Amino acid sequence: MTKAFSKSVAANARLHELVPGGAHTYAKGEDQYPENMAPVISHGLGAHVWDVDGNEYVEYGSGLRAVSLGHAHPRVLEAVRRELGRGSNFVRPSILELEAAERFLASVPTAEMVKFTKNGSDATTAAVKLARAVTGRPLVALCADHAFFSVDDWFIARTPMSAGIPDEIGGLTVAFPYGDLAATEELLIRHEGQIACLILEAATQHDPPAGYLEALRDLAHRYGALLIFDEMITGFRFSEAGAQGVYGVTPDLSTFGKALGNGFAVSALAGRREFMERGGLRDDHERVFLLSTTHGAETHALAAAIAVMDVYREEGIAERLHERGETLAAGVREVAAAAGVEDHVVVRGRASNLVFATLDQDLRPSQEYRTLFLRELVLGGVIGPSFVVSAALTDDDIAHTVDTVAEACVVYRKALDAGDPKGWMGGRPVKPVFRRYA
């Protein structure tokens, strides 16, 4: 389990000199990995990545859940290369924009119109803006139990990293608890006539309580608000149609991204025609500047999305993601139990979207024990902030991962018995993404 990280350490130092935070996404930051063990990636293929030191890893959570088919998938690359030779951006819409919209709406039949953009934050903010325009109301109600919705002010104002955002903007966002209809109705009553929308992920680590999503939609409509599903993670991971396709509840608006492009930059705002047309040219209401992005419909990214949707349909990718996740979860739970840490190393979530919790001797979430666990995984050739699978994982990949977890659990047990993980952390603990100071 000996690995060298000298080139990654040097590259990280250079990154910090040139890029604030050393990465373009905070969740990819060096502070999310054990000290001097944050690999800088050279390349990837399938479910494997290699760092600049030449170390090879089985990778989880690929591209923050974006690469569900595996890196450099041949069907996707073929589609992208074909379009690159035909030009990528024009002064008028490409015919590919029509084809991509048709394919998307066939995959997500609960939506009636779609508009593409590059990143998820643009799509969720457009959904919020549209809801405000439709309702004429100022407030956004977001689910307080869900981790992330947007880099834009309406969300970030409610996090510990709200520097630079006026308090007045933060005051336009309120929060409701997942699964608690009574508390949500109390919020709607307290701000009666002011809440434009409820925005949430339909599900995260657990299925919603029976009837909850239907009742939440009815509650939102009873008080004149729209229901928005953030399907950035669940879309093309829970099913081709996202969580709404699994649970049978159609929101007014929904947003997709991540797995839609298998790593290429494409996201989508989708929803009911009567609302989406507010951003078009065929509606009598005051116009909404919905989404207007120079690169939002680059042909190679839309070609990637079409290829992804074709592969999903033809190869049953959603089902494969669940099968791979179930195999992995069973293996991890077995070796955790064998080491006597089954209450401390806990696998949670839908099989296609697994996360792990690292708990201390008092069964409280622990960044110190997370550091220990991540360190042992990286040394064993497994990297990822989660156990989110890709369809490229083989039986051998999962077996290797389970073996590595087994070794990590043995170390975990030693730390628990000692009552202190510091001797196995290798340095400072990993840190939460959202914090007020570095």
C-alpha distance (Angstrom), angle and dihedral (degrees) to the residues before:
residue distance angle dihedral
M1 . . .
T2 3.81 . .
K3 3.78 115.1 .
A4 3.79 133.4 170.2
F5 3.81 119.2 -137.4
S6 3.81 101.9 172.8
K7 3.81 95.5 117.4
S8 3.82 92.0 46.9
V9 3.82 90.3 49.1
A10 3.80 90.1 51.9
A11 3.81 92.7 45.3
N12 3.80 91.1 49.7
A13 3.80 90.4 52.2
R14 3.81 90.3 51.8
L15 3.80 91.3 46.6
H16 3.80 91.4 54.6
E17 3.81 89.4 53.1
L18 3.80 92.0 54.7
V19 3.83 108.3 23.6
P20 3.82 122.1 48.2
G21 3.78 106.2 -116.2
G22 3.79 91.7 8.3
A23 3.81 92.9 -98.1
H24 3.79 139.1 58.2
T25 3.80 93.4 -122.6
Y26 3.80 121.2 45.9
A27 3.81 90.6 -140.6
K28 3.82 88.4 62.2
G29 3.81 92.5 51.9
E30 3.79 124.2 132.6
D31 3.81 87.8 -119.2
Q32 3.81 88.9 67.6
Y33 3.81 91.1 67.1
P34 3.81 134.4 56.7
E35 3.78 116.1 -79.6
N36 3.83 113.8 -75.0
M37 3.81 89.4 -2.0
A38 3.79 102.6 92.4
P39 3.82 103.8 119.8
V40 3.80 118.2 -142.2
I41 3.79 105.4 -144.3
S42 3.78 123.4 -123.4
H43 3.81 99.6 -178.6
G44 3.76 145.2 -33.9
L45 3.79 139.2 -141.8
G46 3.77 125.0 -174.4
A47 3.80 108.5 -38.1
H48 3.81 94.1 -19.8
V49 3.80 132.5 87.4
W50 3.81 132.1 -174.0
D51 3.80 125.7 -150.1
V52 3.81 128.2 -142.8
D53 3.82 89.7 -95.0
G54 3.80 90.2 58.7
N55 3.81 96.0 -107.8
E56 3.81 114.6 147.6
Y57 3.80 123.5 -144.1
V58 3.78 140.1 -177.4
E59 3.81 100.3 -125.4
Y60 3.80 130.5 -142.6
G61 3.79 129.4 -173.7
S62 3.81 87.4 26.8
G63 3.79 111.0 -155.0
L64 3.80 89.5 -7.6
R65 3.83 89.8 -56.6
A66 3.81 93.9 -43.4
V67 3.81 101.1 110.3
S68 3.79 102.2 65.1
L69 3.83 96.8 153.5
G70 3.81 95.2 47.6
H71 3.78 131.5 -100.6
A72 3.81 120.1 -53.2
H73 3.80 93.8 6.2
P74 3.84 105.8 -166.5
R75 3.83 97.1 -134.9
V76 3.78 91.4 50.7
L77 3.80 93.9 45.4
E78 3.80 91.1 48.8
A79 3.81 91.0 53.6
V80 3.79 92.9 46.3
R81 3.80 94.6 47.8
R82 3.80 91.0 49.7
E83 3.80 91.6 56.2
L84 3.80 96.0 41.7
G85 3.79 88.1 64.1
R86 3.80 90.5 52.6
G87 3.80 98.7 50.8
S88 3.78 127.7 -88.5
N89 3.82 107.4 -133.7
F90 3.79 132.4 27.0
V91 3.81 140.5 -179.6
R92 3.83 89.9 -108.2
P93 3.81 132.6 34.8
S94 3.77 117.4 -72.4
I95 3.79 118.2 -127.5
L96 3.80 84.0 -118.0
E97 3.81 88.9 71.7
L98 3.79 88.9 62.7
E99 3.79 92.8 45.5
A100 3.80 92.9 48.3
A101 3.81 92.0 48.9
E102 3.80 91.4 49.8
R103 3.78 91.8 49.5
F104 3.80 93.5 46.0
L105 3.80 93.8 50.2
A106 3.80 89.5 48.3
S107 3.81 89.4 53.8
V108 3.82 93.7 43.1
P109 3.83 102.3 37.4
T110 3.81 92.1 170.5
A111 3.82 88.6 73.2
E112 3.80 124.8 73.4
M113 3.81 101.8 -167.6
V114 3.80 135.4 18.7
K115 3.79 137.8 -164.8
F116 3.79 121.8 -166.3
T117 3.78 128.6 -140.6
K118 3.78 137.3 162.2
N119 3.80 107.1 -104.5
G120 3.76 137.7 28.2
S121 3.78 96.1 -119.2
D122 3.81 91.2 61.0
A123 3.80 89.7 52.5
T124 3.81 96.9 47.7
T125 3.80 92.3 45.0
A126 3.81 90.1 49.6
A127 3.82 88.7 52.0
V128 3.80 90.7 51.9
K129 3.81 92.1 47.0
L130 3.79 91.1 49.2
A131 3.80 91.9 49.8
R132 3.79 90.4 51.2
A133 3.80 90.7 49.9
V134 3.80 93.7 47.9
T135 3.80 94.7 47.7
G136 3.78 100.2 31.4
R137 3.81 88.3 -133.6
P138 3.82 129.3 129.5
L139 3.82 106.5 -149.6
V140 3.80 128.4 87.6
A141 3.81 118.8 -158.6
L142 3.79 113.3 -155.8
C143 3.78 130.0 -176.8
A144 3.80 107.4 -98.3
D145 3.80 92.6 -154.7
H146 3.80 95.5 61.8
A147 3.77 120.7 88.3
F148 3.79 107.8 -139.5
F149 3.78 142.1 7.7
S150 3.81 109.6 158.0
V151 3.79 146.9 -14.8
D152 3.80 87.6 -126.2
D153 3.78 125.0 106.9
W154 3.81 97.9 -104.7
F155 3.82 88.8 67.8
I156 3.81 106.4 25.0
A157 3.82 89.8 53.9
R158 3.80 87.4 72.3
T159 3.81 95.3 53.0
P160 3.82 130.1 79.9
M161 3.83 87.5 -104.0
S162 3.81 95.6 67.2
A163 3.81 96.1 126.7
G164 3.80 111.3 137.4
I165 3.80 95.3 25.5
P166 3.83 118.0 107.6
D167 3.80 114.8 -121.4
E168 3.80 89.0 -123.4
I169 3.80 90.3 67.0
G170 3.78 93.3 49.5
G171 3.78 88.4 52.3
L172 3.81 89.4 64.0
T173 3.82 92.2 66.3
V174 3.80 123.5 71.5
A175 3.80 130.1 177.0
F176 3.79 140.3 -133.0
P177 3.83 130.6 -167.6
Y178 3.81 120.6 -109.9
G179 3.79 114.8 -108.3
D180 3.83 95.6 10.3
L181 3.78 108.4 109.9
A182 3.80 94.2 171.7
A183 3.80 92.5 55.9
T184 3.79 90.7 46.0
E185 3.79 92.1 51.5
E186 3.80 89.8 48.5
L187 3.83 88.2 54.7
L188 3.80 91.5 49.4
I189 3.81 90.6 49.5
R190 3.81 93.2 46.4
H191 3.82 89.6 52.9
E192 3.79 96.1 31.6
G193 3.78 112.9 176.5
Q194 3.83 92.1 6.8
I195 3.83 106.4 81.3
A196 3.81 114.0 90.7
C197 3.80 98.9 -175.1
L198 3.76 149.6 -8.2
I199 3.81 111.8 -130.0
L200 3.80 123.7 -169.9
E201 3.77 145.9 133.4
A202 3.79 106.7 -94.8
A203 3.82 89.2 -132.9
T204 3.79 139.0 -9.0
Q205 3.81 123.2 172.5
H206 3.81 95.8 -8.4
D207 3.78 136.0 34.9
P208 3.80 112.9 -101.0
P209 3.81 117.4 -97.3
A210 3.80 111.7 -88.7
G211 3.79 110.1 -78.0
Y212 3.81 93.7 1.5
L213 3.81 99.6 120.3
E214 3.80 93.2 45.7
A215 3.80 91.0 48.5
L216 3.81 91.7 46.7
R217 3.80 91.2 52.8
D218 3.82 90.7 49.2
L219 3.79 90.7 46.9
A220 3.80 92.7 51.2
H221 3.80 91.8 49.3
R222 3.81 92.8 45.8
Y223 3.79 88.7 59.4
G224 3.81 94.6 41.7
A225 3.83 98.3 -105.3
L226 3.79 130.7 126.9
L227 3.81 124.3 -120.5
I228 3.82 116.4 -130.5
F229 3.81 124.1 -170.9
D230 3.80 116.3 -156.4
E231 3.82 100.1 -146.6
M232 3.81 96.6 171.2
I233 3.80 90.6 118.9
T234 3.79 102.0 22.9
G235 3.81 95.5 45.8
F236 3.82 111.2 98.9
R237 3.80 88.7 -1.4
F238 3.82 105.2 67.2
S239 3.80 87.1 33.1
E240 3.80 138.6 -37.7
A241 3.80 87.3 -89.0
G242 3.79 93.1 44.5
A243 3.78 126.3 -129.1
Q244 3.79 91.0 -36.5
G245 3.79 87.5 62.5
V246 3.80 91.1 52.1
Y247 3.80 98.8 44.2
G248 3.80 98.6 34.3
V249 3.80 96.9 -128.1
T250 3.79 118.5 129.0
P251 3.82 116.0 -151.1
D252 3.78 124.1 -154.8
L253 3.81 91.1 -116.6
S254 3.79 133.8 7.8
T255 3.78 137.0 -176.3
F256 3.81 128.2 -143.6
G257 3.79 135.4 -175.0
K258 3.81 140.0 118.5
A259 3.83 104.5 67.7
L260 3.82 91.3 30.9
G261 3.82 91.3 83.5
N262 3.82 101.7 26.8
G263 3.79 89.2 -126.0
F264 3.80 98.7 -30.8
A265 3.79 115.1 114.0
V266 3.79 109.3 -98.6
S267 3.79 131.2 126.0
A268 3.77 133.5 165.9
L269 3.78 143.9 -146.0
A270 3.79 111.0 -152.8
G271 3.76 135.5 173.5
R272 3.76 152.7 110.2
R273 3.78 116.0 -16.0
E274 3.81 95.1 -129.0
F275 3.81 89.8 60.7
M276 3.79 100.8 35.7
E277 3.82 91.3 52.3
R278 3.81 88.1 66.7
G279 3.79 85.2 78.5
G280 3.80 93.1 48.3
L281 3.79 140.6 70.7
R282 3.81 101.1 -102.4
D283 3.80 102.8 66.3
D284 3.81 130.0 94.5
H285 3.82 96.0 -147.1
E286 3.78 124.0 93.7
R287 3.81 107.3 -72.5
V288 3.80 121.8 -102.8
F289 3.81 118.4 -145.1
L290 3.77 88.0 -135.0
L291 3.81 110.0 167.0
S292 3.79 124.9 -20.4
T293 3.79 112.0 163.2
T294 3.80 126.7 160.9
H295 3.79 92.9 -141.6
G296 3.79 99.3 30.6
A297 3.79 94.4 106.4
E298 3.80 102.8 33.7
T299 3.75 104.2 162.0
H300 3.80 98.1 -130.6
A301 3.82 92.1 55.0
L302 3.80 92.3 48.3
A303 3.81 89.2 47.5
A304 3.80 87.9 53.1
A305 3.80 90.2 51.9
I306 3.80 92.4 49.7
A307 3.81 90.4 49.9
V308 3.81 90.7 48.9
M309 3.80 91.9 51.5
D310 3.82 90.9 47.7
V311 3.81 92.3 50.6
Y312 3.80 91.2 47.6
R313 3.79 91.7 52.8
E314 3.80 97.2 42.4
E315 3.81 98.8 41.3
G316 3.81 103.4 32.5
I317 3.79 93.0 -120.0
A318 3.81 96.5 170.2
E319 3.79 89.7 56.4
R320 3.80 91.1 46.8
L321 3.81 91.7 52.2
H322 3.79 89.4 54.5
E323 3.81 92.7 46.8
R324 3.81 92.9 49.7
G325 3.79 90.9 47.4
E326 3.79 93.7 49.1
T327 3.81 91.3 51.9
L328 3.80 91.8 48.6
A329 3.81 94.9 45.9
A330 3.79 92.5 50.0
G331 3.79 91.5 50.5
V332 3.79 94.7 47.7
R333 3.79 92.6 48.3
E334 3.80 90.8 49.6
V335 3.81 95.6 52.6
A336 3.81 92.4 41.6
A337 3.79 89.0 55.2
A338 3.80 91.5 46.9
A339 3.81 89.5 55.7
G340 3.78 92.8 45.4
V341 3.82 94.9 -115.0
E342 3.80 100.5 104.5
D343 3.83 89.8 120.8
H344 3.81 92.0 50.2
V345 3.83 105.0 40.6
V346 3.78 101.7 50.5
V347 3.81 127.9 178.3
R348 3.80 113.7 -151.6
G349 3.77 140.1 173.6
R350 3.75 140.8 46.7
A351 3.81 110.8 -35.4
S352 3.81 91.9 -111.0
N353 3.81 91.6 51.2
L354 3.82 108.7 36.6
V355 3.78 124.5 172.1
F356 3.79 129.2 -179.1
A357 3.77 130.6 -136.4
T358 3.81 123.3 -150.9
L359 3.80 111.8 -154.3
D360 3.79 130.0 -172.2
Q361 3.80 128.5 -132.3
D362 3.81 89.2 -76.1
L363 3.83 91.2 49.7
R364 3.79 92.7 -110.4
P365 3.83 121.5 138.3
S366 3.80 107.9 -93.7
Q367 3.80 130.2 -163.6
E368 3.81 88.3 -166.9
Y369 3.80 93.3 57.6
R370 3.80 89.7 42.2
T371 3.81 87.6 56.6
L372 3.79 91.5 51.3
F373 3.80 91.5 48.3
L374 3.81 95.4 46.4
R375 3.80 90.5 47.4
E376 3.79 92.5 55.2
L377 3.81 91.3 46.4
V378 3.80 93.5 51.4
L379 3.81 91.9 46.9
G380 3.80 87.9 50.9
G381 3.80 93.6 51.7
V382 3.81 100.0 -99.9
I383 3.80 122.3 117.3
G384 3.77 132.3 -177.2
P385 3.78 142.7 102.5
S386 3.82 87.8 -125.8
F387 3.78 141.6 11.0
V388 3.82 93.2 -104.2
V389 3.80 104.7 149.2
S390 3.78 133.8 -142.1
A391 3.78 125.5 -148.4
A392 3.81 89.1 -116.3
L393 3.82 93.3 70.8
T394 3.79 112.6 115.1
D395 3.79 128.9 -154.1
D396 3.81 87.8 -103.9
D397 3.82 90.8 52.8
I398 3.77 91.8 52.9
A399 3.81 92.5 44.4
H400 3.82 89.8 51.8
T401 3.80 90.2 48.4
V402 3.80 92.5 50.8
D403 3.81 91.0 48.2
T404 3.81 90.0 51.0
V405 3.80 91.4 48.0
A406 3.81 89.0 50.5
E407 3.80 90.5 56.8
A408 3.79 90.8 45.6
C409 3.80 90.7 51.6
V410 3.81 90.9 54.5
V411 3.81 89.1 55.8
Y412 3.80 90.0 43.9
R413 3.82 89.7 55.5
K414 3.81 90.7 51.4
A415 3.80 90.5 52.7
L416 3.79 91.9 48.5
D417 3.80 90.9 50.0
A418 3.80 89.9 49.7
G419 3.80 89.9 48.2
D420 3.81 92.0 -132.6
P421 3.84 129.5 72.2
K422 3.82 96.0 -164.6
G423 3.80 93.9 99.8
W424 3.80 89.7 60.8
M425 3.83 100.3 40.0
G426 3.80 98.8 80.8
G427 3.82 92.0 -142.7
R428 3.78 140.5 -29.4
P429 3.82 119.5 2.8
V430 3.77 123.5 -101.9
K431 3.79 112.8 -100.2
P432 3.80 137.3 -134.6
V433 3.79 114.4 -101.3
F434 3.79 95.8 -128.1
R435 3.81 109.9 59.9
R436 3.79 131.8 131.7
Y437 3.81 98.0 -127.2
A438 3.81 134.0 30.8
